[in-house]
Amino acid sequence: MIQSIAFFVYPVADLKRARDFYERILGLKVETDFGGEWIEFTAGGATFAITAMDATHKPGVKGGVVAFEVDDLEQTIAHLKSNNVQFAQENGESPVCRFAVALDPDGNEVIIHRRKT
């Protein structure tokens, strides 16, 4: 039976550019770098990975979506904007959360999420 999610992964076109986005701009910490072909980040006890070696999955919009919980949504959005990150949506809200949808360098959607108290 399934015990947990092992990892999430996004295919990317340019691993160096994507690593810079996730590490420097989003602030994720690299957990493992498998020879510059597959990079795993630690994100709140889960593993998020990027790779350019998977020819069967193409980078870009309309694939899977990852949502990262943040402690200050407005501050995070301001930080992303100061780094020229593009957004698909800036001021989303549901009954349980507020969020923005940023785009990584390949157009993958990255939800920046804050649960309501």
C-alpha positions in Angstrom: 0.0 0.0 0.0 1.0 3.6 -0.5 2.7 5.1 2.5 3.6 8.6 1.3 4.6 10.6 -1.7 8.3 9.9 -2.5 8.9 13.1 -4.6 7.4 15.6 -7.1 9.4 16.3 -10.2 9.3 18.9 -13.0 11.0 18.3 -16.3 13.0 21.4 -17.3 14.7 22.6 -20.5 17.7 24.2 -18.8 18.7 22.6 -15.5 21.1 25.4 -14.5 18.4 28.1 -15.1 15.7 26.1 -13.3 18.1 25.4 -10.4 18.8 29.1 -10.0 15.0 29.8 -9.9 14.2 27.2 -7.3 17.3 27.7 -5.2 18.1 31.4 -5.3 14.7 32.9 -6.0 12.4 30.5 -4.2 14.9 29.7 -1.5 14.7 25.9 -1.6 17.7 24.0 -0.3 19.4 21.4 -2.5 19.2 18.0 -0.9 20.9 16.0 -3.6 22.5 16.7 -7.0 22.7 13.6 -9.1 25.5 14.5 -11.5 23.9 17.7 -12.7 21.0 15.7 -14.4 18.5 15.4 -11.5 18.4 17.8 -8.6 16.3 17.3 -5.4 15.3 20.0 -3.0 14.0 19.7 0.5 10.6 21.4 1.0 9.0 21.0 4.4 9.8 17.3 4.7 8.9 16.5 1.1 11.2 16.2 -1.9 10.8 18.4 -5.0 13.0 17.5 -8.0 13.9 19.0 -11.4 15.5 17.2 -14.3 16.4 17.7 -17.9 17.2 14.0 -18.5 13.7 12.7 -18.9 13.0 12.7 -22.7 9.5 11.3 -22.2 8.2 14.3 -20.2 8.4 17.8 -21.7 8.8 21.0 -19.7 6.1 23.6 -19.7 2.6 24.7 -18.8 -0.3 22.4 -18.3 1.6 19.5 -16.6 1.6 18.8 -12.9 1.4 21.6 -10.4 3.3 22.0 -7.1 2.1 24.3 -4.3 4.6 25.6 -1.8 3.3 26.9 1.6 4.8 30.2 2.6 4.7 32.1 5.9 4.0 35.6 4.3 2.3 35.6 0.9 2.6 39.3 0.2 6.3 39.3 1.0 6.9 36.2 -1.2 5.1 37.8 -4.1 7.1 41.0 -3.7 10.3 39.0 -3.7 9.3 37.1 -6.8 8.4 40.3 -8.6 11.7 41.9 -7.7 13.3 38.9 -9.5 11.2 39.5 -12.6 9.2 36.3 -12.1 6.0 36.1 -14.2 2.6 35.3 -12.8 -0.4 33.4 -14.2 -2.4 34.7 -11.3 -1.6 37.0 -8.4 -4.5 37.3 -6.1 -6.3 34.0 -5.8 -8.5 33.1 -2.9 -10.5 30.1 -1.8 -12.5 29.4 1.4 -9.3 27.9 2.9 -6.4 29.8 1.4 -4.9 32.7 -0.5 -2.4 32.1 -3.3 -0.6 33.2 -6.4 0.5 31.2 -9.4 4.0 32.0 -10.5 5.7 30.6 -13.6 9.2 29.0 -13.5 11.6 29.6 -16.4 9.9 26.8 -18.5 6.3 28.0 -17.8 5.6 25.4 -15.2 3.0 26.7 -12.7 4.3 27.1 -9.1 1.6 27.9 -6.6 2.7 30.1 -3.7 0.1 29.2 -1.0 -0.9 30.5 2.4 -3.6 28.7 4.4 -6.1 30.9 6.2 -6.1 30.8 10.0 
